[in-house]
Amino acid sequence: MSAPGQTAGLSVFTDPLIHELGVSRTEVSTSYLIGTLIGACVLPLTGRALDRWGVRRMTMVIGVAFAVFLVALSLVTEIVGLTAGFVGVRMAGQGALSLAATTVVARTITNRRGLALGIASGIGSGGISLVPVFVESLIATSSIHTAWRVEAVAVAVVVIPVAFFLPRHQTPGSQTPQSGADVGQQLWTLREAASTGMFWVIAAGLAASGMLSTALAFHQVAVLGEQGLSVTEAAANFLPQTVTGIAATLITGALSDRIAPKYGVTIAMVTLTGALVLLPTAQPGWTAIVYGLVLGAAGGSLRGIEAAAYVRYYGTANIGVIRGVATGVNLASTAFGPLLLALGHDVAGDYTTPVLFFAVLPAAVAVVSVFARPPQHPSLAR
């Protein structure tokens, strides 16, 4: 249900918005960037609210707010209103609702928690990838205004009732260890977690993946078109990405219960580097399919490991605010990706040169993650 606030769900509105509002593609992209950045800044506060008020109560609030923002988007007539709408749906949809969903799984399930998070993320990703098809059909048969209102009704009808079935809030003091991984774990605050290198290694992985994956998805038709694929072939490349993305999410989620989560970050970053390096070889046919498979696996593997990694290293007592900061970093990175790739194309004259240049980022995070030490709580260090 976070799809109306995700890049995939919003991308189908881009061309209709340009036509209806009489604005340029650059103006829409800038509006999206501003909306995403402001929305990302609110996520640490959302995470803190999840810790204080509980996922059940906050999911109700998020569901109502998300539906209201979608209705507001259906009423916009100029770029300022569009930007305000982007702030709301990016904050409530991609940010807050996704954060609430993974937080409740992390807190409720203690046996094979990584696998559970992988299943939740995999099903969510698969559903998100299907939503643009239905929304595009809805826009074609009605209008963008109707499409946003239908999405608002769907969010309200599904999210708010589901919230009533979520577990009631427990204060950090009432949370007792229920699995071997949690026994003896200290209560980490945000300040303590953010003072460790591991926190920023995982956040750097999220930022690199978010920025580069969004950039390639946003410009996919143009990027693969430069490699000789038709518009239809380039759009169809999302299919292999979705298949391996779901599979990788499930696999790495299960692995996070058995290996140090930092190695999941390493796997994700190495896979993402491989996808970027493969781009120049992508041609119509099996090479383009291989590129799509590897790119999908890169994003999926990080989705499967991220939530489990933070819970394993920092516990569940303050996981909302801890992951709120990390999710904010990830969301902010998605705002810059499409713009940086477009600027790189303007400077280099093609897409492959900046893509190969950006491959240094995940490669560097992969190397650092191998040598990162598991965090030790300050009280134990003393």
ChimeraX attribute file (.defattr): number of C-alpha atoms within 10 A of each C-alpha:
attribute: neighborCount
match mode: 1-to-1
recipient: residues
	/A:1	21
	/A:2	24
	/A:3	25
	/A:4	27
	/A:5	26
	/A:6	19
	/A:7	19
	/A:8	19
	/A:9	20
	/A:10	17
	/A:11	15
	/A:12	17
	/A:13	18
	/A:14	13
	/A:15	13
	/A:16	14
	/A:17	20
	/A:18	15
	/A:19	11
	/A:20	11
	/A:21	14
	/A:22	12
	/A:23	14
	/A:24	13
	/A:25	14
	/A:26	11
	/A:27	13
	/A:28	19
	/A:29	16
	/A:30	17
	/A:31	21
	/A:32	23
	/A:33	23
	/A:34	19
	/A:35	23
	/A:36	28
	/A:37	22
	/A:38	20
	/A:39	25
	/A:40	31
	/A:41	18
	/A:42	18
	/A:43	26
	/A:44	23
	/A:45	16
	/A:46	27
	/A:47	29
	/A:48	20
	/A:49	17
	/A:50	26
	/A:51	23
	/A:52	18
	/A:53	14
	/A:54	22
	/A:55	29
	/A:56	21
	/A:57	18
	/A:58	21
	/A:59	26
	/A:60	19
	/A:61	16
	/A:62	24
	/A:63	26
	/A:64	18
	/A:65	20
	/A:66	29
	/A:67	27
	/A:68	19
	/A:69	24
	/A:70	26
	/A:71	21
	/A:72	20
	/A:73	23
	/A:74	19
	/A:75	15
	/A:76	17
	/A:77	13
	/A:78	13
	/A:79	17
	/A:80	11
	/A:81	15
	/A:82	22
	/A:83	23
	/A:84	20
	/A:85	24
	/A:86	26
	/A:87	25
	/A:88	26
	/A:89	29
	/A:90	29
	/A:91	31
	/A:92	30
	/A:93	27
	/A:94	23
	/A:95	28
	/A:96	30
	/A:97	27
	/A:98	19
	/A:99	25
	/A:100	22
	/A:101	19
	/A:102	20
	/A:103	25
	/A:104	21
	/A:105	18
	/A:106	23
	/A:107	19
	/A:108	13
	/A:109	15
	/A:110	16
	/A:111	13
	/A:112	17
	/A:113	24
	/A:114	32
	/A:115	23
	/A:116	22
	/A:117	30
	/A:118	32
	/A:119	20
	/A:120	18
	/A:121	25
	/A:122	26
	/A:123	14
	/A:124	17
	/A:125	20
	/A:126	14
	/A:127	15
	/A:128	21
	/A:129	17
	/A:130	15
	/A:131	15
	/A:132	20
	/A:133	13
	/A:134	12
	/A:135	21
	/A:136	18
	/A:137	13
	/A:138	16
	/A:139	17
	/A:140	12
	/A:141	11
	/A:142	11
	/A:143	15
	/A:144	22
	/A:145	16
	/A:146	15
	/A:147	23
	/A:148	24
	/A:149	20
	/A:150	17
	/A:151	19
	/A:152	24
	/A:153	14
	/A:154	13
	/A:155	25
	/A:156	20
	/A:157	14
	/A:158	12
	/A:159	21
	/A:160	18
	/A:161	14
	/A:162	14
	/A:163	19
	/A:164	13
	/A:165	9
	/A:166	17
	/A:167	14
	/A:168	12
	/A:169	16
	/A:170	15
	/A:171	12
	/A:172	13
	/A:173	8
	/A:174	9
	/A:175	11
	/A:176	11
	/A:177	14
	/A:178	12
	/A:179	12
	/A:180	10
	/A:181	17
	/A:182	17
	/A:183	11
	/A:184	9
	/A:185	15
	/A:186	17
	/A:187	17
	/A:188	20
	/A:189	16
	/A:190	19
	/A:191	9
	/A:192	16
	/A:193	23
	/A:194	15
	/A:195	12
	/A:196	17
	/A:197	16
	/A:198	22
	/A:199	23
	/A:200	16
	/A:201	20
	/A:202	25
	/A:203	23
	/A:204	23
	/A:205	25
	/A:206	27
	/A:207	25
	/A:208	26
	/A:209	27
	/A:210	23
	/A:211	24
	/A:212	26
	/A:213	21
	/A:214	22
	/A:215	23
	/A:216	20
	/A:217	19
	/A:218	18
	/A:219	17
	/A:220	18
	/A:221	20
	/A:222	18
	/A:223	22
	/A:224	25
	/A:225	18
	/A:226	16
	/A:227	19
	/A:228	15
	/A:229	20
	/A:230	15
	/A:231	13
	/A:232	10
	/A:233	17
	/A:234	20
	/A:235	15
	/A:236	14
	/A:237	22
	/A:238	18
	/A:239	16
	/A:240	19
	/A:241	23
	/A:242	25
	/A:243	18
	/A:244	21
	/A:245	28
	/A:246	25
	/A:247	19
	/A:248	26
	/A:249	31
	/A:250	26
	/A:251	19
	/A:252	30
	/A:253	34
	/A:254	22
	/A:255	20
	/A:256	26
	/A:257	20
	/A:258	11
	/A:259	11
	/A:260	14
	/A:261	26
	/A:262	26
	/A:263	20
	/A:264	26
	/A:265	31
	/A:266	25
	/A:267	20
	/A:268	30
	/A:269	29
	/A:270	19
	/A:271	23
	/A:272	29
	/A:273	25
	/A:274	18
	/A:275	23
	/A:276	24
	/A:277	18
	/A:278	19
	/A:279	22
	/A:280	19
	/A:281	13
	/A:282	20
	/A:283	18
	/A:284	16
	/A:285	10
	/A:286	10
	/A:287	15
	/A:288	23
	/A:289	20
	/A:290	20
	/A:291	24
	/A:292	27
	/A:293	21
	/A:294	23
	/A:295	28
	/A:296	28
	/A:297	27
	/A:298	28
	/A:299	27
	/A:300	30
	/A:301	30
	/A:302	30
	/A:303	28
	/A:304	34
	/A:305	33
	/A:306	28
	/A:307	28
	/A:308	29
	/A:309	25
	/A:310	23
	/A:311	24
	/A:312	20
	/A:313	23
	/A:314	25
	/A:315	23
	/A:316	25
	/A:317	23
	/A:318	23
	/A:319	27
	/A:320	32
	/A:321	23
	/A:322	27
	/A:323	26
	/A:324	29
	/A:325	24
	/A:326	27
	/A:327	29
	/A:328	27
	/A:329	22
	/A:330	22
	/A:331	26
	/A:332	23
	/A:333	25
	/A:334	25
	/A:335	25
	/A:336	21
	/A:337	24
	/A:338	22
	/A:339	19
	/A:340	16
	/A:341	26
	/A:342	17
	/A:343	13
	/A:344	19
	/A:345	17
	/A:346	12
	/A:347	12
	/A:348	12
	/A:349	12
	/A:350	16
	/A:351	24
	/A:352	23
	/A:353	15
	/A:354	20
	/A:355	23
	/A:356	17
	/A:357	12
	/A:358	20
	/A:359	20
	/A:360	14
	/A:361	19
	/A:362	27
	/A:363	20
	/A:364	16
	/A:365	21
	/A:366	26
	/A:367	13
	/A:368	16
	/A:369	25
	/A:370	15
	/A:371	11
	/A:372	15
	/A:373	12
	/A:374	14
	/A:375	15
	/A:376	15
	/A:377	18
	/A:378	13
	/A:379	8
	/A:380	7
	/A:381	6
	/A:382	5
